[in-house]
Each structure stands twice: as C-alpha cells, then as structure tokens.
C-alpha cells in the first residue's frame, strides 16, 4: 500500500528565510507525488507534481520539490518565505490503482512570522 | 471558467437526520471524487465516479453513506442517520479523465458538516 508521512506537523519561519517541509513516501512502485496547499477557508490548490520525469520539480509561487528515490523523500522547499505562504501543506501520493485516488499526509502548518 | 462548486458551504444537522451534499464539477470533467477531511487531518478518499458510475467506493465508511452522479455531471453525497462522528469537511474534486497518472484533481471549497 502507498502512504506518505509528513515529518513535521508545524513549521515556523521568519519572512524572507528558507522554507523546508519534509515528506517521506512509501510505495512499491514508481509513485506520482504531489504537494497541495490549503489556505484558510479556501479549496486545496496544487503546488507541484512529480510523475517520473525530472526529479527536481518546480511549482507555483516559487516552490520546488526534489524526488529522492534512495531516501524515499519528496521535500518541499522555497528559498524565501512570504507572509502569504502561511497555510496548510499536504504531501500526497496517487494510489496504485486505475482510479487516481489520492492519499494525503497529515499536513504541515506553515507559520510565517514578520 | 468556473471551478468546482459545492453546496451548502455549511450544514448543521441533528444526530439521526439525513443530509445531502452537492458537488458541481468543472464542465467536461468525467472524473469526480469525494473526500472527507476531519479536523487536523488530511483528506481521506471516499468514492470515485467515472462518468455516471461509481468506479471505486472503497472509502465509504459504512452503508449510511451513498453517492450518485446520475447524468455524469453533478454529484450528491447522501448520509443517512447522521452521527456526531460524521462531522467533517466534505471535499469534492474533479479531473479531466481520472485514472492513474498525473491527472490534476481540482478541489471545491468543501461543505462543513456539523452533527449535533
């Protein structure tokens, strides 16, 4: 079975400093991995996705993630945090089935301090 | 164009009552998903429709939960004899074709269900 584990439930950074949100995955096959962001009272929005092409994936709003098979990790990074980045972030794997259903991690709350 | 919409945005009901939650997917999207997000948790898959048929309902917690998509567009999630443990945000998502791979799922804002 596929799963993802987000290693931090809460991350706090200062505005202008780097962001690192950690995610490990478990999958017996080559997975499709995603990061979604959820702002308060708004729908989930796709930040980026990995589907076995380039291992370094660039997403929206300056975020990127690197797929590391040897470490089974898919960490999300951003060089410089902005106040508007404060939100809940989910690491997601697509289940190994013909449905495309998504399996979400528990989420990481990103706090950005001025 | 319009995104995925869900109605109502909030629903408060009493234990034992019946509720219906509606999802309007993006026009032309054949795949539709329902997820449930409990407080402090990530969303959990409930059911997947491809067209009018429920292709995967393995996430429905019990037989009190049922969903339909009669014309392959709008979907309704139905919960009978609601329990306090059903309180959660119910999310709907649609994608162009569904299936394995990188088909992006577009999420609606959710319906917050509170069972008193």
Interface residues (C-beta under 8 A of the other chain):
Chain A: X32 X36 X41 X42 X43 X44 X45 X46 X49 X51 X90 X92 X94 X95 X96 X97 X98 X99 X100 X101 X102 X103 X104 X105 X106 X107
Chain B: X3 X4 X31 X33 X35 X40 X41 X42 X43 X44 X45 X48 X50 X55 X56 X59 X91 X93 X95 X98 X99 X100 X101 X102 X103 X104 X105 X107 X108 X109 X110
